[in-house]
Amino acid sequence: MASGLATLLAVVLAYIAMWRPRVSEVTKESALAAERQPSVGYWLVTYMPWLLIVAFVGFAIWVVVYILYMAARPPNW
């Protein structure tokens, strides 16, 4: 029970830290905000953690490969 609570606490703390804005990007953002309006892609890359971006891209690649594989080799029911 204690190990489960410790794991849960570690996950919650890592999740909270993952969504905090990065310090160097906050200073860059304040300088760029005066010059131009950032695009959606720029905002997504600076706000969303790299771990989630890599996971989403990897999952999208896997989905495309799996669909192509199943289209080429349909099940023999």
N, C-alpha and C positions, 0 to 999 in steps of 0.2 A: 504494500500500500504506500509506503513512504517513497519507494522508487518511482511509482506512478505519479505521485504528487510532485516529486522533484523533476521528472520529465515534463509534466504539464507546465510547471513554472518556467522551465528553461525554454519551452516552445513559446509561451506567451511573451516572455521577455525578449526573445529573438524576434518575434513578430512585430512587437512595438518598435524595437530598434531598427528593424528593416524598413519601416515606413517613415522614419524621420528624414527630413531633408538633409542633404549633405552640406557641410559648412562652406566648402569652396564654391559649390553651385549656388548657394544663397547669395554670396557676394557677386557672382557673375550675373545672376538673375536680376539683382537690383540695378546693376549697370546696364544690362540689356533692356530692362523694362522702360527706361527713359528713352532709348533709341528706337525700339520697334516692338511690335506685338509678336510674341513667340508663337510658332506654329503648334499644331496639335501634336505632331510627332516629336518635336523638341520638348514639349511639356511632358509627354509620356515618358520619354527616355530619362529626363531629369527627375521625375517624380516617382516612377515605378521602379522597384528594386530589380537589379540585373538578374537575380535568381528567377523571378517570375517571368521576365522577358525571355530568358533562355528556355524556361519550361514551356511557355506558350509556343515559341517558335519550334522547339523540338517536337511538341505534340502535333502541331500543324503539319510538319514534315512527315511524321509517322502516319498521320491520317491519310495523306495523299499517297504515300507508298503502299499502305495497306489496301486502299481502294483500288489502286492499279493492280496490285497482286491478286486481289479477289476477282477483279474483272477479267484478268487473263486466265485464272484457274478457278472457275466456278465449282461449287460443291457438287458432288455426284450423288444426288439423292435419288 
